[in-house]
Amino acid sequence: MATDGEIVCASGLTVDFYCLDAATGDDLWEVDFDESPSSSPTIVDDMVLIGGHGLKAYTLDGEEVWSHAMKVSNHELPPLHLPVVGDVVAAIDEAPIEHVLVGVDVATGEERWERFRRPGEGEPEISSFSDVLSDGERFYVTTETRPEYEPGEPAPMGPTLTLVAIDPEDGEDVWQYEIATDSLGFPVATEVALLPDAGAAAFIVQSGGSSGRVVVLDTATGEERWEADLQEPDSSVVHVDGVTVVADGTALRGYDDDGAELWSSSIPDDLGLGQGSLAVREGRVFVSAYDVYEVDPATGEVTEIRAGVSADDVQIAGDLLLIAGISGIEAVPLPPR
């Protein structure tokens, strides 16, 4: 979902893309594409951005503003947000031969820059499992570089995986952080959360179906500040009120800025369906899974908000909590703090 507090937009099963009145749930407008969108929507500058067969921008009344020719990749993952920094939106274009990172002007839809097109032997390319991440200051992608070796020599075990921070203005590297070398599991950065001083960011680094780690990096240099191992493949991270909150399966842990564990707790999982994603909305932490919970970042205390909705996302619109569940979008009164 995406909301500006007055409208809420999402992609669905029967309609590719639609927007509702956030206060009443009334239909406002909808669009059908040739196939379902690859991204969930982003609302910015009184426009709604959506990606699939083309990166498109609409007014809040549903009129198309521009369309940029590309195929926005999501690697058969659940639809992910289109990250915007300043006046640039970034997405991975599934080019015929390789994946290309493209920066597009939000106002006009014109291409501003591109990266990683036609990499040569021994040069980095965007990992097949990477998506574009953003902490609001810069973009991030995970690249893989296959090492060169002479014929007759033993082949390396696997590529080097590298997290690359990208300047939104020109698409150039800010820094690089080596995730793994000779890797057979292809670990990539799957989530990012900016710490409040903007001097560091926390990343979830995982391979599909495997546990990984949370890594906190200096955003100016890419130097590692601290890391902690994860136990489960379903993990998520947010930062609020000086606490980095990590969901690791059904376990929840809070860390201070030095990586010391402040608390640990868990959420119920009676059906064994696994953990959903953490989300920070207006300084409050929610878990969207089969049930929806709120987490106190100071103590780890968990409070059930809504049961049995199989939620993908939660948003706040005024005094309502919007929940995107398996049966659609519903609004419930926002619980008091």
Secondary structure by P-SEA (a helix, b strand, c coil): ccccccccccccccccccccccccccccccccccccccccccccccbbbbbcccccccccccccccccbbbbbccccccccccccccbbbbbbbcccbbbbbbbcccccccccccccccccccccccccccccccccbbbbbbbbbbbbccccccccbbbbbbbbbcccccccccccccccccccccccccccccccccbbbbbbbcccbbbbbbbbccccccccbbbbbccccccccccccccccccccbbbbbccccccccccccccccccbbbbbbbcccbbbbbccbbbbbcccccbbbbcccccccccccccccbbbbbccccccccccccc
